[in-house]
């Protein structure tokens, strides 16, 4: 199944490289959730994440000729990471606050459909925990945040993270260690939201 | 919170990711057995990673698929590079085209009058022909002396007018000189008699016969002499005595009726022989002619067959006697030339100034380049507009 999926993906990629927009759009549908999630974890809010994801896909379509094989997902992640970096730097020069950010979201509209076996309380608790974790990630610096997301959310290796961020492996190791320690300390402030097992960390 | 150093945190983080060497891993595991704080920190690290990893994959708020490609009304690629190259090429073409146009307009000097060119061509022809043949030199000398002598003899006691003689030596290649024979050449000499400057004052009667016009205006007379060149006179030393070697045919000399095949080129304008003029018998005729028409060097004389003598360029046997009568004496008895119909001469058109035809080519080329540059500018502009439209379309779809 995985081989068939990979074969189909390679066929779609080749067709897209020949200019077939429909083939590329099929690839977009396959990876848009993951790319949007990555952008959301880095950018920290919905609208910016959507813009970054759209821009990343447009860039990917234009640079399809540069794809030389390998993990197409990893190639897309690299494009999305650079797009988010560019947007973060642009925000740093001209800080803006989106209207959506002024009003805290009452519900996590982007959350996936909850497990039907979970109770509403469990669903609510889970959503609050997720929001708290995201808040702790948002509190990190840009470099630590990106490294943490790429490693612990996307599952990239140290070398892949170093390639994506144009940094050394030792730098990636150091940033990741500090990022994890910061998130751990941040979660201790909301331990009431943490599962019972996490409260044993103290 | 356990008191763990940052270095230990880094070791633990790498340990969790499996990025420690074998030695480092063994050393850390040994420490973990003996250090509860380090173990607690490792546990906390594992739980933190678990909470981060359990974050769900979000659902995209919308489809990020690309819109359909807009209808391309442009066959050229709407890329910045293409637009820049088109604009640069257009600038170059326009500049080059204007340069050609301006250089053509500025360098279009007034062409030399056709007449001057004719004279120049003929002079060159004369000089080249004269240089190639010593016979022609001798002939020219004879013509000159003859021409100069004519007015004096006709005018009697009048002073010799200023005669400007322009000799046009017909191309000798039209006549094949056959050793052992004499070839009759016909030369046309255009003389301008400047003696009669005033049209109001008629010339003396004794001079009217000369020009045959009765007028006093400067005129150009065409002197046509037919000389028979003795084969023996081909030697330059012998040909020095023009009066002997080359003399006009005397009256009554009948040339054998040899078929004369004129060259294909047109006869010389103004070079005529009288058909019913007794002077034609002597081979010498003076007549007024279209004065300014200078015979082209490529033209040969079309000798009209005289009614009485039928003078023709012919191959004359060496033994044929030739009269050596003075041309001046002949001139004196030359009656007024009758109106001889001008031969149907079609002058070979003298080539016009080459600058005219060759100058139009750069102008046309320059115009083409300017138009081509304008077209390229249009293409560059359209590709830029198309690119902006596509970008705007994509942005709208993204929103």
Interface residues (C-beta under 8 A of the other chain):
Chain A: X21 X24 X25 X28 X29 X32 X33 X34 X35 X36 X37 X40 X41 X46 X50 X51 X53 X54 X55 X57 X58 X61 X109 X110 X111 X112 X129 X130 X133 X134 X137 X148 X151 X152 X153 X158 X173 X174 X176 X177 X178 X180 X181 X183 X184 X185 X187 X188 X194 X197 X198 X201 X202
Chain B: X1 X6 X9 X10 X12 X13 X14 X17 X19 X40 X43 X44 X45 X47 X48 X49 X51 X52 X53 X55 X56 X57 X58 X59 X60 X61 X62 X63 X64 X65 X66 X68 X69 X394 X398
